[in-house]
């Protein structure tokens, strides 16, 4: 049994098709203005969820980049400080050899002792090196200077008093943490008996008192220099690891950004072509609709 197609059905179908065409044109125009395939989650829930995942990944990557930049700056500052400590100890060794020269009179040895004492004070300042207000040789106690007086003792002299050996680590990947610090105890008190400062204090005392004990300190200075070389080597290895992590993070950012773009960004040229095609469809629909709508009685009476 055939269905009778009335004028109202024809009119309704025409209006439905025109409305659908208008919605398609509106979608293409919105995509052109935003540059995005979807402008609300309901447009394509699956694409929206994937886009949220990629954006969340990019936020994590951005944090890893900041951590790696901060970490490398910390390690670079530490390496520069260790280089300065090495230079000072090498100078102290030269002065010690000079002071042990049998032709030196007491005044010459006293002058050597005074210079070494000044170098010791300079090492104290180096051990208090900071970055962004944090003491780099203080372990995790970064707000307290490691080289300081004892507040509980009146007129106490400055010494390296920090005993914090904790590691400072920064996360530079989902499963990648890198130690950025060198605990000051490893550098300035590695022997647990006063370390570098005790060696220098004893050398100064021996030269001031004109005793022969200074000869024993050349080997102690060499031990300290060897220890510095070891600490710098370990730090250098971690710096290399950090730089490799930074390179990997940059690559991950590029690939994730590309995935997000593929997921969300429109092909402008294609959208323009689709919009023009839809405009042609709409014009054809309007033309056909004008013929479908029957003339009214008023039109006949004109």
C-alpha positions in Angstrom: 0.0 0.0 0.0 1.5 3.3 -1.1 1.8 6.2 1.2 0.3 9.5 0.2 2.9 12.3 0.1 1.2 15.6 1.1 2.5 19.1 0.6 3.1 19.3 4.4 5.4 16.3 4.2 7.3 17.9 1.3 7.6 21.1 3.2 8.8 19.4 6.4 11.4 17.4 4.6 12.7 20.5 2.8 13.0 22.4 6.1 14.7 19.5 7.8 17.3 19.2 5.0 17.9 23.0 5.1 18.4 22.9 8.9 20.8 20.0 8.6 22.8 22.0 5.9 22.8 25.1 8.1 24.2 23.0 11.0 26.9 21.6 8.9 27.9 25.1 7.6 27.9 26.4 11.2 30.2 23.5 12.2 32.7 24.3 9.4 32.6 28.0 10.2 33.3 27.3 13.9 36.2 25.0 13.0 37.7 27.7 10.8 37.4 30.3 13.5 38.8 28.1 16.3 41.2 25.9 14.2 39.9 22.9 16.2 38.0 19.8 15.1 35.8 19.9 18.2 34.8 22.9 20.3 32.9 21.0 23.0 33.3 17.5 24.3 29.9 16.5 23.0 31.1 17.0 19.4 33.3 13.9 19.7 33.7 12.5 23.2 36.5 10.0 22.2 38.6 12.7 20.6 37.9 15.0 23.6 39.2 12.4 26.0 42.4 11.8 23.9 43.0 15.5 23.7 42.7 15.8 27.5 45.2 13.0 27.9 47.7 14.6 25.6 47.3 18.0 27.3 47.8 16.4 30.7 51.0 14.8 29.3 52.3 18.1 28.0 51.7 19.7 31.5 53.8 16.9 33.0 56.5 17.3 30.4 56.6 21.1 31.1 57.2 20.3 34.8 59.9 17.9 33.9 61.6 20.6 31.7 61.5 23.1 34.6 62.9 20.5 37.0 65.7 19.6 34.6 66.6 23.2 34.0 66.6 23.9 37.7 68.6 20.8 38.4 71.2 21.4 35.8 71.6 25.0 37.1 72.1 23.6 40.6 74.7 21.1 39.4 76.6 23.6 37.3 76.8 26.0 40.3 78.1 23.0 42.4 80.7 22.1 39.8 81.9 25.7 39.6 82.3 25.7 43.4 84.1 22.4 43.4 86.5 23.8 40.7 87.2 26.7 43.0 87.8 24.5 46.0 90.3 22.5 43.8 92.1 25.7 42.7 92.4 26.8 46.3 93.8 23.5 47.6 96.3 23.4 44.7 97.4 26.9 45.8 97.6 25.8 49.4 99.8 22.8 48.4 102.1 25.2 46.5 102.4 27.4 49.5 103.0 24.4 51.8 105.9 23.3 49.6 107.2 26.8 49.6 106.9 27.1 53.4 108.8 23.9 53.9 111.8 25.3 52.0 114.6 25.2 54.5 115.9 28.6 53.3 112.8 30.4 54.6 113.1 32.4 57.8 110.3 32.5 60.4 108.8 35.7 58.8 108.5 34.0 55.4 106.7 31.0 57.0 104.4 33.4 58.9 103.5 35.1 55.6 102.7 31.7 54.1 100.6 30.8 57.1 98.6 34.0 56.8 97.9 33.4 53.1 96.8 29.9 53.8 94.6 31.2 56.6 92.9 33.6 54.2 92.4 30.8 51.6 90.8 28.8 54.4 88.3 31.6 55.1 87.6 31.8 51.3 86.9 28.1 51.3 84.3 28.8 54.0 82.6 31.3 51.8 82.7 28.8 48.9 81.1 26.1 51.1 78.3 28.6 51.7 77.6 28.9 48.0 73.9 29.5 47.1 71.6 29.3 44.2 68.2 31.0 44.4 68.7 31.4 48.2 69.5 27.8 48.8 72.8 26.6 50.2 74.1 23.9 47.8 76.4 22.1 50.2 73.8 21.8 53.0 72.1 18.6 52.0 68.4 19.0 52.5 68.9 21.8 55.1 69.2 24.3 52.3 68.2 27.4 54.4 71.0 27.1 57.0 74.6 28.1 56.1 76.8 25.0 56.6 79.9 27.1 57.4 78.9 29.1 60.5 79.6 29.9 64.2 78.0 27.9 66.9 75.1 30.0 68.3 75.3 28.1 71.6 78.9 29.1 72.2 79.9 32.7 72.7 82.7 33.9 70.4 82.9 30.6 68.6 84.8 30.5 65.4 83.3 29.6 62.0 83.5 25.9 61.1 81.8 23.6 58.7 79.0 22.4 61.0 76.6 20.8 58.6 76.1 17.1 59.0 73.1 16.6 56.6 74.0 14.0 54.0 70.6 13.7 52.4 70.2 13.6 48.7 68.3 16.3 46.8 66.5 14.6 43.8 64.3 16.1 41.1 61.9 14.2 38.9 62.7 14.6 35.2 60.6 11.7 33.9 57.7 9.5 35.0 60.3 7.0 36.5 63.4 9.1 36.4 64.8 10.9 39.4 68.2 12.5 39.4 70.3 13.6 42.4 71.4 17.2 41.9 73.4 17.9 45.0 76.8 17.0 46.5 76.4 16.8 50.3 78.9 19.2 51.8 80.2 16.5 54.2 81.4 14.6 51.2 83.6 17.5 50.2 84.6 19.5 53.3 84.4 16.8 56.0 84.9 13.6 54.1 87.2 12.0 56.7 84.8 12.8 59.6 87.6 14.5 61.5 87.4 18.1 60.3 88.2 17.4 56.7 89.7 20.2 54.5 89.3 22.9 57.2 91.1 20.8 59.8 94.0 20.1 57.4 94.4 23.8 56.6 94.1 24.8 60.3 96.9 22.4 61.2 99.1 23.6 58.4 98.7 27.2 59.5 99.4 26.2 63.1 102.5 24.3 62.2 104.0 27.2 60.2 103.1 29.8 62.9 104.7 27.6 65.6 107.7 26.8 63.3 107.1 23.0 63.8 108.0 20.3 61.3 104.6 18.7 61.2 103.6 20.5 58.0 105.4 17.9 56.0 102.7 15.4 57.0 100.0 17.6 55.5 101.1 17.3 51.9 99.8 13.8 51.7 96.6 14.9 53.5 96.2 17.7 50.9 96.6 15.1 48.1 93.9 12.9 49.7 91.6 15.9 49.7 92.4 16.7 46.1 91.8 13.1 45.1 88.4 13.2 46.9 87.5 16.4 45.1 88.3 14.7 41.8 86.1 11.7 42.7 83.1 14.0 43.7 83.4 16.1 40.5 83.5 12.9 38.4 80.4 11.6 40.0 78.7 15.0 39.6 79.8 15.2 36.0 78.2 11.8 35.3 74.9 12.9 36.8 75.1 16.2 34.7 75.5 14.1 31.6 72.5 12.0 32.6 70.5 15.2 33.2 71.4 16.5 29.7 70.4 13.2 28.1 67.1 13.4 30.0 66.6 17.0 28.8 67.1 15.9 25.2 64.6 13.0 25.7 62.1 15.4 27.3 62.4 17.8 24.3 61.8 14.9 21.9 58.8 13.7 23.9 57.3 17.2 23.9 57.6 17.4 20.1 55.9 14.0 19.6 53.2 14.6 22.1 52.4 18.1 20.6 52.2 16.5 17.2 49.8 13.8 18.5 47.6 16.5 20.1 47.6 18.5 16.9 46.7 15.5 14.8 43.9 14.7 17.2 42.4 18.2 17.6 43.6 20.6 14.9 41.7 20.9 11.6 43.0 20.8 8.1 42.1 24.4 7.1 42.2 23.7 3.4 39.9 20.7 3.7 37.5 22.6 5.9 37.3 25.4 3.4 36.5 22.9 0.6 33.9 21.2 2.8 32.3 24.6 3.6 32.1 25.6 -0.1 30.7 22.2 -1.0 28.1 22.6 1.8 27.2 26.1 0.5 26.6 24.6 -2.9 24.4 22.0 -1.4 22.4 24.6 0.5 21.9 26.7 -2.6 20.6 23.7 -4.5 18.3 22.8 -1.6 16.9 26.3 -1.5 16.3 26.3 -5.3 14.6 22.9 -5.1 12.6 24.1 -2.1 11.3 27.1 -4.0 9.9 24.8 -6.6 8.4 22.3 -4.1 6.4 24.9 -2.2 3.1 25.3 -4.1 1.9 28.7 -5.1 -0.8 30.1 -2.7 -4.3 31.3 -3.8 -3.0 34.8 -3.4 -0.3 34.1 -6.0 -3.0 32.9 -8.5 -5.1 36.0 -7.9 -2.2 38.4 -8.7 
